[in-house]
């Protein structure tokens, strides 16, 4: 069932940001193992994983 109101819209924003993070992780210069770990973290913990990636993830 589709959520209504701001709650549903908030999860849409989180999903878009998670997709952005996964793309940036895949394009980074990190090792394949590091990329895989970060992608799993972002997928398993959508909000917290996004915050952790933003603070500590591969940049570049």
Secondary structure, DSSP 8 states (H G I E B T S, - for coil): ----HHHHHHHHHHHHHHHHHHHHHHHSSS-HHHHHHHHHHHHHSHHHHHHHHHHHS---
